[in-house]
């Protein structure tokens, strides 16, 4: 596996791969890798000839400076993990590589409700930062396929909107959420959970699964309230629990009128914020 830290080296590598006619898969990450990330790399390897992974803790998507400061950065371990699953290139840039002072990387896209609901309500500006960094990385890597995980369902929805709106020549592949044996979604933040909160956190997936089972039995609003209360009763501090249309991310009232329905939630386990979702329909 090659490790490249600057844009010049990346440009040479990508040009050589494209000259050979190789299909390039790209997995953008912020590091602190786990099995979920590695599954994305493996899927990219199955679908493409060359896999590029980036590790960049993007400052523009953190609305809380303390959260940015606390974000784990075990780079040596990340390199070993990527090497073990056959990643071809790790792009490890500095902030100045991604956001050169002489280049305006600001995107003036307005995804509307896609970015304003749920996460957007509690993390203002977050998705603007996500779109900005993904667009910039796509410009640098120029992949054929972008691989992302379902755990960040709203993020995937925003990026899908961006790709379509800007008519970018890259396809999006969404991989299923990888979970622990007890159902907890794999996340870089899980390492910060104390033993107490780690034992409680699986209630998130349990509640989402119960919501799926009850979709035909209860109105969506009542289902969402029940989910919110279940997380609260378990000791978590839920910020939201929503039953939404899988395309618009707007809350639904009549399940029969929607082709795709998703339950999405975010909750605090102590001082660690966890998000998860489950597809209720189809």
Buried (B, 14 or more C-beta within 10 A) or exposed (E): BEBBEEBEBBBEBBEEBBEEEBBBBBBBBBBBBBBBBBBBBBBBBEBBBBBBBBBBBBBBBBEEEEEBEEBBEBBEEBBEBBEEBEBBBBBBBEEEBBBEEEEEEEBEBEBEBBBBBBBBEEBEEBBBBBBBBBBBBBEBBBBBBBBBBBBBBBBBBBBBBBBEEEEBEBEBBBBEBBBBEEBBBBBBBBEBBEEEBBEBBBBBBBBBEBBBEBBEEBBBEEBBEBBBEBBEEBBBEBBBBBBBBBBBBBBBEEBEEBEEBBBBBBBBBBEBBBBBBBBBBE
